Amino acid sequence: MLSFVLKEISVKSEQAVSNGQAVFDGLTELSYSTHPEKTLRMVYSLEDTSADGTTNHTLNFVMSHPQTNTNIKLTSAFGVSYGRCTGNVQVEYLTDRKEEKKLALNCEYNNLKKDLQLQ
């Protein structure tokens, strides 16, 4: 049997909608101990960064758990402007050797040239 099964678990969650550029902001914490380093924390937001005839949105997600050195950050952006559509995803994480690694994917579609580029 897992030792944490018999312990009290608490969930704390906060959200805000339509707060300036932020379409949505949120925070969720899952605790299974009174020790702060044993709290799983997730922070997330969706922002509207549109301007001058363009449509742009950015999604951010961060998950951390200090006891296990878990730290993951995901950022994604999507935009449409003047016949082009762009999107990207970037993930940053900490390995078990405490090395920071990054993984990114970028995409652009040019509707006028019917051209798709991936990096």
C-alpha positions in Angstrom: 0.0 0.0 0.0 1.2 3.5 -0.8 2.0 5.5 2.3 0.3 8.7 1.1 -3.1 7.0 0.5 -4.2 7.3 4.1 -3.2 11.0 4.4 -5.3 14.0 3.9 -5.3 15.5 0.4 -6.2 19.2 -0.2 -6.9 21.0 -3.4 -6.7 24.7 -3.8 -7.8 26.3 -7.1 -8.2 29.9 -8.2 -9.3 31.2 -11.7 -9.8 34.6 -13.2 -11.6 35.3 -16.5 -11.2 38.3 -18.8 -8.6 40.2 -16.7 -6.9 42.6 -19.2 -5.0 40.7 -21.9 -5.5 37.5 -19.9 -8.5 35.6 -21.3 -8.1 33.1 -18.5 -5.6 32.7 -15.5 -5.5 29.9 -13.1 -3.7 28.2 -10.3 -4.2 24.8 -8.8 -2.3 23.3 -5.9 -2.6 19.7 -4.8 -1.1 19.0 -1.3 -0.8 15.6 0.4 1.4 16.9 3.3 1.9 19.9 5.5 5.4 20.3 4.0 5.3 22.9 1.1 7.8 21.0 -1.0 5.3 18.2 -1.3 2.7 20.4 -3.1 2.1 19.9 -6.8 1.5 23.4 -8.3 0.0 24.1 -11.7 -0.2 27.7 -13.1 -1.9 28.3 -16.4 -3.0 31.2 -18.6 -4.4 32.1 -22.0 -3.6 35.6 -23.3 -5.0 37.5 -26.2 -2.0 39.4 -27.7 -3.8 40.5 -30.8 -3.0 43.9 -32.4 -3.3 45.9 -35.6 -5.5 43.4 -37.6 -3.7 40.3 -36.3 -5.1 37.6 -34.1 -2.7 36.1 -31.6 -3.1 34.0 -28.5 -0.5 32.6 -26.1 -1.1 29.6 -23.7 1.2 29.1 -20.8 1.3 26.1 -18.4 3.8 25.5 -15.6 3.8 22.5 -13.3 6.2 22.1 -10.4 6.8 19.7 -7.5 9.8 20.7 -5.4 10.3 17.4 -3.6 10.8 15.5 -6.9 12.5 18.4 -8.7 9.7 18.4 -11.3 9.5 21.6 -13.2 7.8 21.7 -16.6 6.9 24.8 -18.6 4.8 24.7 -21.8 4.3 27.8 -23.9 2.2 27.7 -27.1 1.3 30.6 -29.4 -1.0 30.8 -32.4 -1.4 33.8 -34.7 -3.2 34.8 -37.9 -2.3 37.8 -40.0 -2.4 38.9 -43.6 -2.6 35.5 -45.3 -0.3 33.8 -42.8 -1.0 31.4 -39.9 1.8 30.7 -37.4 2.0 28.4 -34.4 4.6 27.2 -32.0 5.0 25.0 -29.0 8.0 25.1 -26.6 8.5 22.7 -23.6 11.1 23.3 -21.0 11.8 20.6 -18.3 14.3 19.6 -15.7 15.9 16.1 -16.1 16.6 13.8 -13.2 20.2 15.1 -13.4 18.9 18.6 -12.9 19.7 19.6 -16.5 17.4 22.0 -18.2 16.2 20.8 -21.6 14.1 22.5 -24.3 12.0 21.2 -27.1 10.4 23.5 -29.7 8.2 23.1 -32.8 7.5 26.1 -35.0 5.0 26.1 -37.9 4.1 28.7 -40.5 1.5 28.4 -43.3 1.5 31.0 -46.0 -2.0 31.0 -47.6 -1.0 33.1 -50.6 2.0 30.8 -51.5 0.3 27.6 -50.2 3.6 27.0 -48.4 4.0 25.1 -45.1 7.2 25.4 -43.0 8.1 23.3 -40.0 11.1 23.8 -37.7 
